[in-house]
Amino acid sequence: MTKITHKGLWFKYSSLIKEDKNITKKVLFSAILCGFFVGLSLDKQSLLMWSEIFHPYLFYILPALTSIAGIFTIKYSFELYQNQDELYKKYHDFSLMSGFMGFAIFGLLLSYLSIYVDYQPKFMDFFSAQ
């Protein structure tokens, strides 16, 4: 049974069983890798820059690697979710809903703000609200 700490903001890693600790490490590794690739391929200009510096195929490879790392993150997160008790699942669902609300509310504010200023928000701007 996972111990939820910091008033529901985190869980105690040492309370996980060995199998869940391994899954948690896989989740964190794939999430960090996905974030790294997202940072490298944030927009078309950065993709063009990396493909000109290293190899032209990076224009196609970086988005594919980002998607693959994201899929593994989701896969391992789902495995961890399935192994946990009801309290952890409630904590997870609350965290997920809070992130979505930040995404939606911040996105709504950015969309309306973009009408009055010369700024067009991109997907990652909305995503940063989580």
Steps between C-alpha positions, in 0.01 A plus 500: 500500500647831394527774760379838371699793649512880491122530531441298186768661284742206491545141608769340713733308270619264770142380556490343151574133450808403295306441177329840526833669572637358174193619311534844661862520382389410148227766511743768616766404246259496206337826616838674530600365159172618349545845655854519364380419149211746533752769595712421196209491259274766644419669171588486134792743529676291762442183298652667196795623705580153640458337160739752344758461777509120525307313231200577276309195623480648850211710367299177490671296771461744794116515485490120466729454802287745697186303418661168585629628835155646573332168420737315735430758772126442465545121489709486817278752678199283426683192633583684821141623528360148463724363779396756760223516757188715496655793692784534248249483214298783657822702545594432138157595365498822704848593373398424143185711527693787661750495212219502246332793670827694494536414132144612420486815715850620410428417136178699507679801651781476244256471213312812606821686579633424152215704353632820661875448478722388219556149631370172363519221760623159394410162643800498734384830651175334602684187610724699734197580717514150643 
